[in-house]
Amino acid sequence: MHHTHIAGVDLNLLPGLVALLEERHVSRAAARVGLSQPAMSRALQRLRRTFDDALLVSSRDGYTLTPRAERLRARLAGVLPELDALFGPEHFDPLTAQESYRLALSDYSVALFGGTLARAIRGQSPGSTLAYSLIDDAAVDDLSAGTIDLLILGRPVRAPYSQHLLFQDRFACAVAADHPLAGRQQLALQEYLSCPHIRIDIGRGGMHLIEDALPIRRNIVITTPFHAFTPEMLPGTDLVLTFPARLAPKFTHGPDISIIKAPTELPALPFYSVWHPRLDNDPSHRWLRAVTQTVAAAPA
C-alpha cells in the first residue's frame, strides 16, 4: 500500500468496502449500500488504488478475496463497532457511569433539596461523585472555566449561558416570638420598613429582588451570607429576617421565632439551574439536570 495519510482517504468508501468484503460480489454489494452497479465498480477501483491491492479477484464462482482483503475484513470486524459508537448517538447509563458532578448553590438550596438530590444521584448512579460548593460572585465565571457543572441561582442569567426555571418561591418574614409584630398573619409594607433588618446577601444572588421592589431602602443592621443559622439571631431582638418561604418548616424547629407572611409588594423568588452551552447535549449532564429539576421542583 502507498503511504496514505488518513486526511487523504475518502471515508465515504468505507460502507462500500465493508459490503464488498462481506458480499464478495459487486452487484450484491451495490444493492446493499444503495448504489448502482457502475458506481460500486468505480468505488472498487478507487479502493484498489487506495490499498494498492486488487482486493477482489474474479474466480469461477464469482470473486475471491486477496490475502490483504481477508486481513482487512478481519480488522474491520473489530473497528466497525467502535466507529458505530463514535458516530452514533451517545448512550449514557447512570447505573454504570463514573462521573464527577460539581454544583454551586446557596445553603438555602442545600437545606431545601441538597440531601434529597445527593440521595437521588447516589441511588441512580452509585459510581458517580457529587461535590457541593457555596455560590459566590465568581460562580458564573466558573461555568466558563469548567470548574462548575451546574449552578443553582436565584436570578436569570444573560447569554451565552443556558438556564432552566426550576421553581418559584416567595418571601416570608421571621421575628422573635416576643417581637411586637409576632403573631401577625402578614406584614404591611410600612410596618416592614419601620423595622431593622437582617439581610441575607449571597453576592449576586436573588436577594436584590427585595431592594428593587421597595420604595425606600431597608434599615439593614446585620448582613450574612447564610440562611440556615440566621434565625438564631432573632430571639431577644427587634430584627426582621426576610427569607425564602420554602425554608419555613425548617425554621420552626429552630429558635423561638414567629413566621409571618411578607408584604405583598415583595416579588416572587425564581430559582434557575444554569450551565454552560457546551453541556447542552451531553447525555450525562442532561441526566444531572433532569434529576435536579425533579428533586428541586418537589413540594417542600
N, C-alpha and C positions, 0 to 999 in steps of 0.2 A: 504493500500500500504506500502511496505517496504520503509524505508528511503533510497532513492537512489539519490546520487549526480548527477548533470547534466553531469559531466565528465564520469560517468559510464553508461550513456544512449546512445544507438546506434541511432543516429538521422536518419540513413537510414531507420528506421522503420516507420518514420512519414508519408511518402506517403501511405504506406500500411495501417496504422491506419486510415487515413482520408478516404481512399477508402472503408475499411471495415465498418466504422461507417455510411457512406453515402449509400453504396450499400446494406448493411446488407446481404451479400451473398459472400461466399469465391470465387466462380468461377468468378462472375462478377467483384469483386474487383481485382482478379488476372489479368483478361483481361484489366482492366482499367489502371493498372500500368505496364503492360508488363511482368508479372511473370507467371510461371506455377502454376497450382493449388496446387501441393505439396509444392512449395516454399512459396506460400501465407499461406498455412496451418502451415508451420514451423514459418513464421513470426507471425501468430496469437498466436501460443504457446509462443513465446518469449514476445509478448506484454502482454499476460496474466500473465507471470511471473513478468514483469516489473511493472505492475499496481496491481498485486495481486488480480486480478478480472477476471471473465470469459469473460467479455465484450460482446460477442455474445453467446446467448443460443439458442439451437435448439428448434423449435416450429413446430406446424402443418403447418404453412405457410412459413417455412424457418427458419430464425434467428430473434431473438428479442434482442434488446439492453438491457443490465442491467442498473440499475439506474446510476451506475458510468459511463458507456459508454454514456448515454444520457447527463450527465454533461460534459463529455469530448467533445462531439460533439458540444455542445453549446459554450464552451470556445474556441474551435478551430476555430469557425466561426469568432471570433474576432482576434485570434492570427495569422491565416494564412495570412491575408493581410499585417500584419506587417512583417512576415517572407518573403513574396514575395518582399516587399520593401527593406528588409535588404540584401537579397541575389540576387535580380535582379539588372539590370543596373540602375545606379543612374540618376535621372531626375533633370534637372536644368531649371527653368523658370525665366529668368531675370526680367520679369514683376512683379513677386510676391516675388522675392528674397530680403533678407535684409542682404547684405554682406557689409564688410568694406574693401575697396581696398586701398593699400598703395604703391605708386610708388616713386622711387627715380630717379631723372633726372636733367639735367642741365637747366639753364634758356634758353639756346638755344632751347631745346626740348619743354619747356613750351611755349616760344614765337612762335614756329613753329606750334605746333599742340595741346598744352595743353588746350586751350579754346575749340577747336572742340571736343577733347576727353572727356572733362568734360560734354559738352552738350550731346554727344552721350551716355555716361553712365547714365546721369540723365534722358535722354529721354527713354532709353530702360529698365532701372532698377531704377525706381523712389524711391524704398525703400532702395537702397544701398547708401553708402557714399564713397567718394574719397578723399584721402589725398596725396598731393604732398610734397616731401622733396627734398632739393638740394643735389645732389650727392656729396659724399666726399670719402676719402680714405677708409672708413670703410663700404662703401655701399655693396660691395660684401659679406663681412662677415655678414652684416645684413640679407642677404638672408638666410644664415645658421641659424641665430638666430631666424628667423621668424618674425622679426620686419619690413621687407620689402617684399612685394609680387612680385614686378616686378621692374626691373632696366633697364633703357634706357642708353646704354653705347656706346661710340664711339670707341670701340675696341672689338675683340673677347675675350672670357674667356676660361680658361682651365677647364678640368673636375674637380669636378663632376657636374658642373653647366650646365643646359640646356640653349640653346640660339637659336634665330632666327634672320636672317638678315632682318631688317625692310626696309631699303632703303640705297642708297649711295648718298652722297652729294659730292661736290667738294669745293675746296677752292677759295675764292675771296679775293681781297685786297681793302682797302679803305684808302684814303688820304684826306687831307683838299683840298677844292676847289682851293686854291691858291698854292698848292704844285707844285713843278717843274714837277712832273710826272702826275699831274692831266690831264685827258682827253685822256690818252693813252688807247688803246684797251686792251693791255696786257703787263705785266712787263716781261722784260728779267731777267734771274737769276742774272746776275751781277748787274743790277740796283736794284733789290730786296735786294741783300746782302749789297749794299753800303749804305742803309738807316738804321736809328734807328727804332726799332720796339716796338710795344705793343704786349705782349704775353698774350693770354687768356689761363690760366692754371687752369684746374679743377681737379687737383690731378692726379689720374691715368686714366684720360680720354683720348680723342683722339688726343690732340694737340701735343703729342710726335711724331706723324707721320711726322710733318714738320721737326723737328730736325733730324729725322732719314734719311730724303730724301736729306738733304743739305750737300754739300762738306765741308763747314765750319760753325761755329756757327754764328747765327744772333747776331747783336748788340741789345740786348734787354734792354730797359731803363725803361719800365713800365710793370708790371705783374699784372693781375687782374683775378679773377675767373668768371667775368660776361661778357656776350655777349651784353645784351640789351643796356646798357648805355655807353659802351666803345667808340662808335663813337663820343660822346660828347667831348672826349679828343683830337680829331684830329684838329679842327679849330685853326689856328694860330700856328701850329707846323709843323715840317718836318717828323712826325712819319708815319709809315705804320702799318696798322692793317690787320691781316690775319684772316679771319672768314669763317664759312660755308656759301656757296653761296645762299642757300635757304632763308637766312635771308635778302638778299639784298633788296627785296621790302619793308621790314620794316625799313631798314636803310635809304632809300631815303626820308622817311618822317621825319627824324631827322635833325641833324645839317647839315650845308652846306658842304657836302663832295662829293667826286668823287669815284665811284666804278670802279675797274679795274680788269681784269682777272688776276689770279695768274700765276706765271711762270709754264710752262708745266711740269717742274720737280717735282712739288708737287703732291702727290698721291691723289687718291680718298679717301673719308672720309666715311667709313661704320658706320652705327648705328645698334645696336643689341638690341633686348629685351632679358633679361637674367632672369632666375628664378631657383629656387631650384628643383631638380628632383622629390622631394616628391609631387610637384604640377603638374607633367606631365599629369596625367589623371584625375585630379579633374575637374569636368564639369564647376564649377563656374570660375575657373582660366583659363580654356581653352577658355571660353567665353570672359573673360577680355583680354586675349592675342589676340584673333581674332579681337575684336573691336579695340584694339590698333594698330594692324597690318594694318587694313583697313584705319584707320584715318591717321597714320603716313606715309603710302605709297602714299596718295593722293597728287596730284601736289600742289605745293605751290601757 
